[in-house]
Amino acid sequence: MQSYAAARSLFSFLTFIAWCTIIGGALIFIMAIAFLSQFNSSFPAMISAAIPGIGICLFGFLALVMVQIGRASVDSAEFGQQSLQVARDQLAFAKQVHHGAVSEPTTTQAASPSSSAPSQHQNGSVTYYSTVIAANTDGTYLAKDKTFPTLEAAKKHVDEQPVWSR
């Protein structure tokens, strides 16, 4: 799920710019100190010449921090989308399980055909848990794109499938 690809690309570019700023500030700092050391300048003169380089480095670090905060917010938003999708999937699964449990007969009800009981069609196919098991002309049965020698084997295969894929 890369719905924030543009934001990720922008933050990658801004990270590159921030690191270039940090490296540029460090180079300015080193060059200022090296230039003034050739003339045997005083310590306060060297510090005052190094201040722009230090300031540029600090600005680069602050920019890098802001980029990382932005990237963390994109990661958080994407994680929120994934969590929401998982919650929706679980809700759909819970609804299917609930509807399946409601349609099954309880011990107090009379024995009557439930929705899970196979229903026979005119063409010889059987619907079992909303899965159509087709009867082939050679006496085999087709369920979920697999061939089975008996109807019971096909039903067993359907029973082994997760509820949401039936």
C-alpha positions in Angstrom: 0.0 0.0 0.0 2.0 2.9 -1.3 -0.6 5.6 -1.3 1.9 8.2 -0.1 4.6 7.6 -2.8 4.7 11.3 -3.7 5.3 12.3 -0.1 8.0 9.7 0.3 9.7 10.9 -2.8 9.6 14.5 -1.6 11.0 13.6 1.8 13.8 11.6 0.2 14.7 14.7 -1.8 14.5 17.0 1.2 16.7 14.5 3.2 19.3 14.8 0.4 19.1 18.6 0.5 19.4 18.7 4.4 22.5 16.5 4.3 24.0 18.7 1.6 23.4 21.7 3.8 25.0 20.0 6.8 28.1 19.0 4.7 28.2 22.5 3.1 28.1 24.1 6.5 30.9 21.8 7.8 33.0 22.7 4.7 32.5 26.4 5.3 33.5 26.0 9.0 36.7 24.1 8.1 37.6 26.5 5.3 37.1 29.5 7.5 39.3 28.1 10.3 42.0 26.9 7.8 42.0 30.3 6.0 42.4 32.3 9.2 45.0 30.0 10.6 47.3 30.9 7.7 47.5 34.4 9.0 48.0 33.6 12.6 44.7 35.2 13.5 43.5 35.5 17.0 41.1 32.9 18.5 38.1 35.4 18.6 38.6 36.1 14.9 38.6 32.4 14.1 35.4 31.8 16.1 33.6 34.8 14.4 34.7 33.4 11.0 33.4 29.9 11.9 29.9 31.1 13.1 28.4 31.1 9.5 29.5 27.5 9.0 28.1 26.4 12.4 24.9 28.2 11.7 24.5 26.5 8.3 25.2 23.1 9.9 22.6 23.8 12.6 20.0 24.8 10.0 20.8 21.6 8.1 20.3 19.5 11.2 17.0 21.2 12.0 15.8 20.7 8.4 16.8 17.0 8.7 14.8 16.7 12.0 11.7 18.3 10.3 12.0 15.9 7.3 12.2 12.9 9.7 9.1 14.2 11.5 7.3 14.5 8.2 8.4 11.0 7.1 7.2 9.6 10.5 3.8 11.2 10.0 3.5 9.6 6.5 4.5 6.2 8.1 1.9 6.7 10.8 -0.8 7.6 8.3 0.0 4.5 6.2 0.0 2.3 9.3 -3.4 3.8 10.2 -4.7 2.9 6.7 -3.4 -0.7 7.1 -4.9 -1.0 10.6 -8.3 0.3 9.3 -8.2 -2.3 6.5 -7.4 -5.1 9.0 -10.3 -3.9 11.2 -12.7 -3.9 8.2 -11.6 -7.4 7.2 -12.1 -8.6 10.7 -15.5 -7.0 10.9 -16.5 -8.7 7.6 -15.3 -12.0 8.9 -17.2 -11.5 12.2 -20.3 -10.7 10.3 -19.9 -13.9 8.2 -19.3 -16.0 11.3 -22.3 -14.4 13.0 -24.6 -15.0 10.0 -23.3 -18.5 9.7 -24.0 -19.2 13.4 -27.4 -17.7 13.3 -28.5 -19.8 10.3 -27.4 -23.1 11.9 -30.1 -24.9 13.9 -29.7 -25.0 17.6 -30.5 -28.0 19.8 -33.8 -26.5 20.8 -35.0 -26.2 17.2 -36.5 -29.0 15.3 -34.2 -30.8 12.8 -34.8 -28.9 9.6 -32.5 -28.3 6.6 -30.2 -25.4 7.4 -28.4 -23.1 5.0 -25.3 -25.3 5.3 -27.1 -28.4 4.1 -26.3 -29.0 0.5 -29.0 -28.0 -2.0 -29.4 -30.0 -5.1 -29.7 -28.3 -8.5 -31.3 -29.7 -11.6 -27.9 -30.0 -13.5 -26.5 -32.3 -10.7 -24.5 -29.6 -9.0 -24.7 -29.1 -5.3 -24.5 -25.8 -3.3 -22.6 -26.3 0.0 -21.9 -23.3 2.2 -22.4 -21.0 -0.8 -19.8 -23.0 -2.8 -21.1 -24.7 -5.9 -19.8 -28.3 -6.2 -20.4 -29.4 -9.8 -21.0 -33.0 -10.8 -18.9 -34.0 -13.8 -20.1 -36.6 -16.3 -17.4 -39.1 -15.3 -18.7 -39.2 -11.7 -16.2 -36.8 -10.2 -17.0 -33.5 -8.5 -15.5 -30.1 -9.0 -15.2 -27.6 -6.1 -12.9 -24.6 -6.0 -11.2 -25.6 -9.3 -10.2 -29.0 -7.9 -11.6 -32.4 -8.8 -12.7 -34.9 -6.2 -13.7 -38.6 -6.5 -16.7 -38.3 -4.2 -19.1 -35.6 -3.1 -18.0 -36.1 0.5 -14.4 -35.4 -0.4 -15.5 -32.2 -2.1 -17.5 -31.2 1.0 -14.5 -31.9 3.2 -12.3 -29.7 1.0 -14.9 -26.9 1.3 -15.1 -27.3 5.1 -11.3 -27.0 5.3 -11.4 -23.6 3.6 -11.5 -20.4 5.6 -15.0 -19.0 6.1 -14.4 -15.9 4.1 -13.2 -17.9 1.0 -16.3 -20.2 0.8 
